[in-house]
Amino acid sequence: MNVDLIFKIAAIGILVSVLNQVLVRAGRDEQATMVTLTALVVVLMMVVQEIARLFTMVKGLFGL
């Protein structure tokens, strides 16, 4: 696992929190929620790709 992945997730979290606060203060609560959900999906896809890479590595390790 790369440390880069942790930094990417942290950067996305910081960016989303700032965008969320700006949108909420502007009275655009629905768009703030959509930004948060979109970021959640992006982060989950990144994590799923890493888990798939881990399973591929374990599968290759045991020759399955």
C-alpha positions as CSV (number, residue, x, y, z in Angstrom):
1,M,0.0,0.0,0.0
2,N,1.3,3.4,-1.0
3,V,1.4,6.4,1.3
4,D,0.3,8.3,-1.8
5,L,-3.2,6.7,-1.5
6,I,-3.6,8.1,2.0
7,F,-2.5,11.5,0.9
8,K,-4.9,11.4,-2.0
9,I,-7.8,10.5,0.3
10,A,-6.8,13.2,2.8
11,A,-6.6,15.8,0.0
12,I,-10.0,14.8,-1.3
13,G,-11.4,15.0,2.2
14,I,-10.0,18.5,2.8
15,L,-11.2,19.8,-0.6
16,V,-14.7,18.4,-0.1
17,S,-15.0,19.8,3.4
18,V,-14.1,23.3,2.1
19,L,-16.5,23.0,-0.8
20,N,-19.2,21.7,1.5
21,Q,-18.8,24.6,3.9
22,V,-18.8,27.2,1.0
23,L,-21.9,25.6,-0.6
24,V,-23.8,25.4,2.8
25,R,-23.1,29.0,3.6
26,A,-24.3,30.0,0.1
27,G,-27.6,28.2,0.8
28,R,-27.0,25.4,-1.7
29,D,-27.5,22.4,0.6
30,E,-28.5,20.0,-2.1
31,Q,-25.3,20.7,-4.1
32,A,-23.2,20.3,-0.9
33,T,-24.7,16.9,-0.3
34,M,-24.1,15.9,-3.9
35,V,-20.4,17.0,-3.7
36,T,-20.0,14.9,-0.5
37,L,-21.6,11.9,-2.0
38,T,-19.6,12.2,-5.2
39,A,-16.4,12.4,-3.2
40,L,-17.4,9.3,-1.2
41,V,-18.0,7.3,-4.3
42,V,-14.6,8.4,-5.7
43,V,-12.8,7.4,-2.5
44,L,-14.6,4.1,-2.3
45,M,-13.6,3.3,-5.9
46,M,-10.0,4.1,-5.1
47,V,-10.1,1.7,-2.1
48,V,-11.9,-1.0,-4.1
49,Q,-9.1,-0.8,-6.7
50,E,-6.5,-1.3,-4.0
51,I,-8.4,-4.2,-2.5
52,A,-8.6,-5.8,-5.9
53,R,-4.9,-5.4,-6.4
54,L,-4.3,-7.0,-3.0
55,F,-6.5,-10.0,-3.9
56,T,-4.7,-10.4,-7.2
57,M,-1.3,-10.3,-5.4
58,V,-2.5,-12.9,-2.9
59,K,-3.9,-15.1,-5.6
60,G,-0.6,-14.9,-7.5
61,L,1.4,-15.6,-4.3
62,F,-0.5,-18.9,-3.7
63,G,-0.7,-19.8,-7.4
64,L,-4.5,-20.0,-7.4
